[in-house]
């Protein structure tokens, strides 16, 4: 393996990027929140991912201040599941979970 652990870190970053991209495909509040308001929103969502990619304990870790947006983000994660299984070195996602920053 890579003595500096860079390969594992890059693989983890790719996995987190994939999760974010897949989740954003299932997110939509265009008919509920106007575009100007959406541009300012940012939420953090927490969830756990097991070795098979199933999610649990999905919740808002830091609210955007807009309940509709926050619920849409949680709903998007739930709709996207199951995710592709995480790389073996990320098995702690089941116990420690993952937090992603979500912006429109």
C-alpha positions in Angstrom: 0.0 0.0 0.0 0.8 3.6 0.0 3.2 4.4 2.9 1.6 7.8 3.4 -2.0 6.5 3.2 -2.8 8.8 0.3 -4.5 6.1 -1.8 -6.9 5.3 1.0 -7.6 8.9 1.6 -8.3 9.5 -2.1 -10.5 6.5 -2.2 -12.4 7.8 0.8 -12.8 11.2 -0.8 -14.1 9.6 -4.0 -16.6 7.6 -1.9 -17.9 10.7 -0.1 -18.1 12.6 -3.4 -20.1 9.7 -4.9 -22.5 9.7 -1.9 -23.0 13.5 -2.2 -23.5 13.3 -6.0 -26.0 10.5 -5.7 -27.9 12.2 -2.9 -28.2 15.5 -4.8 -29.9 13.6 -7.7 -32.8 12.8 -5.3 -33.1 16.3 -3.9 -35.7 18.7 -5.2 -37.3 21.7 -3.6 -37.5 23.9 -6.8 -41.3 24.1 -6.5 -41.3 24.9 -2.8 -38.3 27.2 -2.1 -37.6 30.0 -4.5 -34.2 30.2 -6.2 -32.9 33.2 -4.3 -33.6 31.5 -1.0 -32.1 28.2 -2.1 -28.7 29.9 -3.0 -28.2 30.8 0.7 -29.1 27.4 2.2 -26.5 25.0 3.7 -27.2 22.0 5.9 -25.2 19.2 7.3 -26.7 15.7 7.3 -25.5 12.8 9.4 -26.1 9.1 8.8 -24.5 5.7 9.2 -23.6 3.4 6.3 -23.1 -0.3 6.8 -20.9 -2.6 4.8 -23.7 -3.3 2.4 -24.4 0.4 1.8 -27.6 0.5 3.9 -28.2 3.7 5.8 -29.5 4.3 9.3 -29.8 7.1 11.8 -30.3 9.8 9.1 -30.7 13.2 10.7 -29.8 16.9 10.3 -26.5 17.6 12.1 -26.7 21.3 11.5 -29.8 23.0 10.2 -29.9 25.4 7.3 -32.6 27.3 9.2 -35.2 26.2 6.7 -37.2 23.2 7.8 -38.3 22.4 4.2 -34.8 22.3 2.9 -33.6 20.3 5.9 -36.3 17.7 5.4 -35.6 17.6 1.7 -32.0 16.7 2.4 -32.9 14.0 4.9 -35.4 12.6 2.4 -32.8 12.6 -0.4 -30.4 10.5 1.6 -33.2 8.0 2.5 -34.3 7.9 -1.2 -30.8 7.3 -2.4 -30.1 4.4 -0.1 -28.7 1.9 -0.4 -25.4 3.5 -1.4 -22.6 1.5 -3.0 -20.8 -0.4 -0.3 -18.0 1.7 1.3 -14.4 0.8 0.8 -13.1 -1.7 3.5 -11.0 1.0 5.2 -14.2 3.0 5.8 -16.0 0.3 7.8 -16.2 2.8 10.7 -19.0 4.6 8.8 -21.3 2.1 10.4 -20.3 3.1 13.9 -19.0 6.6 13.6 -21.2 7.7 10.7 -20.7 10.3 8.0 -21.6 14.0 7.8 -22.0 15.7 4.5 -22.5 19.4 3.8 -25.4 19.9 1.5 -26.0 23.0 -0.6 -28.3 23.3 -3.6 
